[in-house]
């Protein structure tokens, strides 16, 4: 018997027993926090899993199967032109404009296919942080100065963090390059323009389905009102591509289309139902096919198994500790508001750390900050939270660790928190 291993197991069991024995069930704070955690998981499952995560899993799987490793290495690899690599990574994140959790499958996909650590982490940060609508809303609600500071800080952060990650782990990157150079060259199975149109269609479905339906008469509002019509058109284009280019039997595509149309007619006021039926039809059509289509489903399912449990667990813990917007978890909101007043180093650091562990869906950080600023939050800590919060969360930290390992994930987290803290401190001094 290995007494060291068994002793560790005994300690773990004892800790689990004591935790269950002294579980504070019945205390108002704990019961309320538990409800908030479950409410947040319920909201996340309804609003993000089907519309954001599942399409992102399919995109990540498609990157793994349909994009050659040579192409990724050429444009995003460690030896690629830095201006091109970091430019592509930053622009891609800006165009997608997704939250910190939705960008994770895409990040895992390009990193697995050979993207350099620097461009991959630049993309990881830019996706949720460089969100044009969020920056505009910040300027309108919290003031033009804070909106401009967020925009400039987010763009600079994505480039600086990517470059620093590359420099810190350049030896690991050299080993990845050496291993990639030993792989045999891959011949593309279809023209580049077909793959480009395919990925555009997948991304368009993700973006249009998650487009916010804001009131008004502008272009953004018009697209929001037509979001499901646009999603349907892009989905029809995807079905045509699958039948023509990817070897999926046309009758499978037609059967999926009929199921989607039937569900839309049966429940005209529930657009999420035909969208879910479409995802199910895509899953069945690809899983029951052979060749690339089956490989696509298998890769997408692999990302789902790796990422989904960590995200749901992280959302539960985040809700338990901090609650939902407007509701408290185990940590009282008054503690948070009291810790971020003024512009001290401690206030900025606390704001950056709190933002790094809180979960922000797209745009929800703005009303939260509006309430905190009204409660006395300083301008510097406000910017620190805006720079750290959308790019990180407890769920995303768990997934980043599973993709990069604890060492690289910890360095990435420290860079985001440290730069957010320093930038918030400097901005607070300037604003004062």
N, C-alpha and C positions, 0 to 999 in steps of 0.2 A: 504493500500500500504506500502510495506517495503521500506522506503526511502534509507536505506543503500544499499540494493541490486540494486534498480533502479538508485541510484547515481553512483554506480560502472558500471552499464551497460551504463549509459550516458557517462562516461569518456572513456570507451572502444570504443563506437561509435564515440566520438569526436576525439580520437586518430586515428581511422581508417580513418575518413574523412580527417583529416589534412595530414595523410600520403599519401592519394590519391591526395589531392589538390596540395601538394608540391612534387609530384613524379618527380624525375629529368630526365624524359624522354627527349631525345634529346641531353643530355650531353654525350660526347664521352666515358668517363669512365664508366658511368652507362650502356649505351647501350652495350658497349663491355662486361661488366661483366654479363649482362643479357644473352647475346649470349653464353658466356662461361658456365653459369649455365645450359642453355638448352643443350649445346653440351655435358656437362658432364653427364647429366641425360640420354641423347640419347645413349652415349657410355656405360653407366652403364647398361641400359636396354638391349642393344645388347650383351654385353660381359659377364654380370654377372647374370642377372635374370634367363635366361633359363638354362645356364650351371651350375651355382653355387647354386642360391637360391632355385629354384623349387626342385631339388633333395634334398637339405638340408631340405626343408619343409617336404618332404616325409619321410626322415630319422627321423626327430623330431616327426612326427606323429606316425611312427612305434615304436619309443621308448615309446610313451605314451600308445600305445595299446598292443604291443606284449611283452614288458619287464615288468615283475611283479615289483611292488613297493618294495616287499621284497628283490628282487635281487639287485635293486639299493641301497636300504638302507644297504644291507650287504656289498657291495663293495665300495660305495661312500657316504654312509650316515654319519651323525654326529658322530655316535658311531662306525663306521668302523675302522679297523686298519689304523692308519695314514700313515704309510709307504706304505701300499697297496693302500689306497685311493688316495693319492697325486701322487704316482707313476703311477697309471692307468690314472689319469687325465692328467698328463704331457705327458705321452707316447701317449695317444689318440690324443692330440692336435698336437704332432709332426708328427704322421703318416698321419693325414688328411692334414696338411699344407695348410690351407685355409686362406682367408682374414678375416678382422675383422667383416665384415658383414655376410659372409657365416657361420661363427661359431655361430652366434646368435641363429638361430632356434635350433641347437643342444644343446646349453647351456640352452635355455628355456625348452627343452624337458627333459633333465636329472634333472634340478632343480625342475620342476613340479612333477616329479616322485619320489622325495624324496632325491636326492643327497644333501649332506651337502653343506652349503654355501662356505666353504673353498675349497673342491675339485672342486665344480662347477666353482668358480672364477679362480682357478688354470687352469682349462681346458679352460675357457674363454680367459685367457691371453696367454696360451701356443699355442693355435691353430694358430693364425696369427704370433706370435712373434718367436716361435721356429720352423722356417721354414728352413730346411737343405739347400735347394737351395739358399734361400735368404742370409743365412750366408756365404755360399761359394762364392756367387757373391759379397758380401760385401768385403770379403778378397781379391778377385781378382781385384776389381775395386778401392776400397778405401784403401786398404792396409791390410796386415796380422794382424797387431796389432788391428785395429778397428774391423776386422772380429772376432777375438778371443774374444775381449771384448764384442761384441754383443752376441756371443754364451753363454759365461759365465753369462753375465748379464741377459739374457732372461731366462735361466734355473733357476737361483737363484730367479729372480723376481716371476716366476710362483709359486714357493714354498712359498716364504716369503709373498707374497700378499694373497695367499690362507690361510695361517696360521693366518695372522693378521685379515683378514675378519672373520675367525672363532672365534678368541678371542674377537674381538670387539662386535660381535653380538651373543655371545655364549648363552645368555638368550633366544633369539629368536630361536636358534637352539634347545635348550632344549624343548621348547614348540612344535616345529615341531616333535621331537622325541616322545613326549608324545602323540601327536595326531596320529602319524603313528602306535604306538603300539596298539592303540585301533581298528585299522582296522582289519577285518577278514583275515586270511591267504588265499592267492590265489593259486589255483592249476594250474600248467602250462598246456596249451592246446596242446603242442607238445614238443618233446624232445629238450634238450638244444642245441644239435648239429645242429638241423634244424634252430633254431633261430639264432645261431652263423653264419651259412652259409648264411642265409638271410641278416643279417646286413653286413656281409663281402661283399656280392654282391652289396648291395645298396651303400656302401662306395666306392667300386671299380669303380662303374659307375661314381660317383662324381669325384673321383681322376683322372680316365683315361680321362674323357671328358674335364677336366680343365688342363690337362698336357700341359705344354708349348712346342712348337715345335721349339727347338733350333737347330741351324745348327751345324754340326760336325759329328764325327764317334763314339762317346761314347755311353754308355748304355742309358743315358738320352735322347740323340738325337734319338736313335733307337726306344725307347718307344714313343717319340713324333711323329715319322713318322707313327707308327702303332696305334696311340691313338684311332682312330675311329674303327679300326678292333677290338681292345680290348674292346672298349665300346659296340660294337655290340655283342660280345661273352658274356660279362657279362649280357647284357640286355636279351639275349636269355635264359641264365641261370635263370634270374629273372622270365621270363615268365613261364618257366617250374616249378619253385617253387610255383608260384601263382596258377597254375592249380592243382598241386599235394597236396599242404599242406594248402592252404588258402581258399579253397572252391570256387574259381572263375571258372566259366564254361569254359571248354577248347575252345569252339567256340569263346568266347570273346577274349581269348588270341591269337588264330589263326587269328582273324579278325584284331587285333592290329598289329600283325606281318606282315600280308599282306599289311596293310596300310603303315607301315614303309618301307617295301621292295619296294612298288610302288613309294613312294615319293623319295626313294634313286635312283631308276632307272630314274625317271622323271627329277631329278636335281642332277646328279652325282657330281657336283662341289660345292654343298651347303650342307655339312653334318649337318648343324644346322637344316635344314628342317626335315629330318627323325628323328632327335633327338627330335624336338618339337612335331612331330606326335606321337612319342613313349610316350612322357609325357602326351599328350592328351588321347592316348589310355589307359594308366594306370589310368588316372583320371576317364574316362568313365567306365572302367571295375570295378574299386573299388566302385565308387559312385552308380552304378546300381546293385551291389551285396548286400548280406545280411550278418549279423553277423560281424565278425572281419574285413573283407575287407571294409565294409561300415564305420565302426568305424574308420578305418585307414584313409580313405579319409576325414571324418569329422574332425578328429584331425589335419590333415595336412592343411585343409582349414582354420581351426581356427588359426593356427600359421601364415598362409598367411595373413589373415585379420588383425591380430595384428601387424605384423612386416613390411609388404611390404609398406604401406603408410608412415610409419615413416622413412624407409630407403630412399625412393625416395624423400621425403621432405628434409631430411637431406643432401642428395647428391646435391640437387638443391641449398640449402643455402651455402654449402661448396664451390660449384662452383662459386656462386655469390660473395662470399667474397675473395676466394683465386685463383679461376680460375683452369684451367687444367695445367698439366706439360708443361712448355714452354709458357704459356699464362697467362695473368694477370686478376685478378678479381678487386673488389673494392679496395683491399689492394695492393698497388704496391709491386712488388718483391724486389725493392731496399730497401724498409723499412725493409722487412724480413732479407735480406742479411746484412743490416747495424746493425740490432739488435742482430745478433748472432756471431759477430766477437769477437775474444779474448776468455777468459775463465772465465769471471766474473760470479757471482751468477745470476745476471740479465740476462746475455746471455744464460746461461743454463736453467733458468726458462722459459724464453721466448721461447726457442727452444722446451722444453717439452710441454708447453701449446699449441704452434702452432701445434706441431705434434699430440697432443691429439684431436684437432678439425679438422685438415686436413683429407681428405680421400685419402688413399693410396691403390690402387689395389696391388696385390701381385707383388713384385719386382720393382714397379715403384718408390719406395722411394730411390733406389740406384742412378739412373740417376739424380733425383732431388737433392740429397745430393752432387753428383759429381759437379753439377753446383754451389751449394752454397759454397762448400769447395773452388772451384776455385775463388769464389767471396770474399773470406776472412773468411769463417766460421771456427771457432776454432774446434779442435778435440773433446773437451768436449761437446760443444753443438751438434756436429754431432752425438755423441753416445747417448746423451739425446733424440734427435729426433728419432734415430733408435729404442730406447727402448720404447718410448711412442707412436710414430706414427703408426706402424703396428697394435698395440694392441687396439688402440682407434681411434675414428673418431666421428664427429658430428652425422652422422646417427646411429652409434652403441650406442652412449650415449643415444639417444632418446629411443632406444629399450631396453637397459639395465634398464633405468628408468621404463619402462612399465612392466618389469619382476620383478625387485627387489623393486621398489619404489624409490623416490628421496633420502631418507636418506642413504640407502645402496649403491645406485649408486654413490652418491656424495663421499662417503668414498672411494669407489673403484677408482674413478677418481683421488681423491686427493692422494691416495697411489701411483698410477702409476706415476703421475706427480712429486710428491715429491721424490720418489726413483729414477726416471730418472734424475731429476735435481741434486741430490746429487751424483749419480754415475757418471754423466757427469762431474761434478766439480772435483771429485777425479781423474777421468781418465785424464782430461785435465792437472791437476797438475803433474801427473805422466808422461804423454807424453811430457810435457815441460822440 
